[in-house]
Amino acid sequence: MKNIKIFLTVALMMVAMSSYSQGVIFTVDGKMFWVNEKIDNFANLEDVSVEDGRRIIRIPISDIVSIEYMEQGLKILQPDKLKKVEPVAFDNNIDAFLASGKRVYIPLSSGIIQQRWGAKKLIELVNETDYWKIVGCEDEADFIMEYVFDDKGKDHAYLLFSDRLGKKVLSSFSVGATDFVPVHAGEESAEKLFKGYIKKYIFEGKLSKIVKKDKKASKQ
């Protein structure tokens, strides 16, 4: 019984943590940082505390282009400093659409715990590679990659790729996203999708092969 109480206490702490104000900041020079404080009025601030590896540093407000909170959404602080990209329609070449060096926007904010923590984990994992460049909003992106949590039937998650004109280009396969702690469900499923789909097929240049198989199967 004691172990069960301890487990429930930890689980409740994790759920509480899931509503903690966290967000991602993008600076003028394209760098990305995580912030752990909710800021309501940037006009009265000179700088913001952010995570830089294991250090906490201060970033001047004048260096911040955008911030997206996990719950409160996206805020563009300096629209004139956005590195905007002209929207291009998907031309049916999936390898070129998701090629190395492209700029990707991964939406972070959501009212669903699993969704926002899955998105956060996905952003962190992609950022550790040099395959794509993560940007802070759609206007700066070549394409959009969304982590999607779905509780219809058995809880599961998948990736949804879209172009900037609103066309849904591709959906990945689904992975299970069930855990007593919602934060873990999001993080673990995001890692499965990153390793089993992004790294295995996209980074290795094998995506077009499985897309062709999917199209062939759907016609049968």
N, C-alpha and C positions, 0 to 999 in steps of 0.2 A: 504493500500500500504506500509506503514511504517513497519508493522509487517512482510510482505512478504520479504522486503529488509533485515530485521534483520535475518529472517530465512535463506535466501539465503547466507548471510554473514557467519553465523555460519556453514552452510553446507559446504561452500567453505573452511572454516578453518579446518573442519574435514577431508576433502579430502586432504588438504595440509599436515595435520598431518599424514595421512596414508602413506606418502612417507618419513616420518621422520625416521632417522636411529635408529632402535631399534633391539635388539637382545637378545638371551638367552645364558648365560654362564654356563658351568658346571665345577666344580672344582675337584681337585684330590680326595677330600673326598666325592664326589658325590652330593654336594649341587648345587642348581640351583639359579641363580640370573638374573635379567633383566638389560640390559645396554642400555643407551640412547644416545650413541655417536658412530659414525663410526670411527673405528681405522684402518688405512691403513698400519701402520708399527709397529708391536709389538716389533720388535728388539730394538727400541729406547725408550721403555717404561719400567718403573719399576712396575707400578700398574695401575688399571683401576677403575673408579667410577661405582658402581652398586647400585641397589635398594635392601635394606634389610628391608622389611616392609615399615615404613614411614621414615626410615633413609637412608642416602647415605653413603656408606662405600667404602673403597679402598681395592681391592683384588690384591695381588701381581701377576704379570704375571707368576711367577714360580708355582703358585697354580692353574692356569687355564689349563684345558685339551682341551676344545673346545668352540667355539662360533659360533652361527648360527644367521645371520642377516635376517630380514624379507624380504629383497630384494637381498642382495649381496650373500646369501648362507652360506654354512657351511665351517668352517675352523678348522682343527685339529691342535692345537698348540704343543701338546706333544703326538705323536702316541704311544710312549713306555709306557705311563701311562693309556692307554685305558683299561678298564676291559672287554675284548672281550669275547663274548659268541659264542660257536660253533653253527652254523645254524642247525636247526632241521626241517624236513619236517612235515607239518600238517598231523596228523594221523586220521582225521575225528572225533576227540573228541573235540568239540568246547568249552565245559566247561573247560576241562583241558588246552586247548590252551590259554584261556583268564582268567585263574584262578588268584585268589588273590596272590600277591607276585611276579608276573611276571614283567619283565622289558619291557617297551614299548618306542618306538621312535615315536614321532609325528612330522613329517616334518613341518617346520615353513616357510621357504622361498618360495616365489612365485611372479610371475609377475602380479598376480591378487589381487586387493585390498581386496576384500571380502574373498579370500582364506587365505591370510596371517593373517588377523585380526580374522577370524574364528579359525584358527589354534592356534593363540596366546591365545584366550579365552579358547579354549579346553585344552591347556597345563595348564593354570592357574587353571581351575576347577578340572582337574584330580589331580593336584599337591596338592590341598587342602584336598584330601582324602589320606588314607593310603592303598588303595586297590592295586594299581600298583606302581612300581618305574619308574619314567620318566628318561630316559637317553638321552645323547646328540647326538648319532649317531646310525646308523644301527648295526655297529659292536658290540655294547654293549647291543643290544636288543634281547628279545625272540620273539617279533613280532612287526609289524609296524601298527599303526593306523593313517590313513590320513583323515583329514577333506577335503571334496571335494565340491567346489562350481561349479555349472553347470548352464549356462545361456541358454541352449537349451530349447525352449518353455518358460514357466514361471520360473523365477529364483528360484533355489532350491539348497539344500545342503544335503549331506549324509556322512556317515562314511565308509571307505574302510579298511578292515583288511587284512593283507598279512603276509605270513611267510617270513623268511629270505632268502629263495631260490627263491623268486619272484612269488610265487603262491598266487593269490587272493583268500582268504579263505571265506570272507563274506562281504556283503554290507548291511548296515542298510537301514531302510526305509528313504524316503526323507522328508524334511520339507521345508516350504517356506523360501526364503532368499531374500525378496524384501524390499527395503527401499530406500528413496531418498538419504540417506547418505550411501555409500558403506561400510564404517567401521561398522556402526550399523547393516547392513544386515549380515555381517560376524559374528559379536559378538552375535547377537540375535539368529541366526540359530544354532550356536555352542552350545549355552546354552539350546536350545530346544532339541538338539540331546543328550546332556549330561544328562538332566533330564528325557527325554522321552524314551531314549534307553539304555544308559550306566547304569544309576542308577536304572531304573525300571526293566530292564531285566538282564543285566550282573551282577551287584552288588547283585541283589536279587536271582541269580541262576535260572532264568527263561528263559534264552536265548535258550536253547536246545528245549524247547517247541515251541517257535515261529519259529525256524529254521525248525523243522519237519513239521509245518503247511505250511510254504512257499514251502518246497520241495513237499509236497503232492498236493498243489494247482497247482504247475508248471507242474505236471504230468497229470493233468486233462484236 
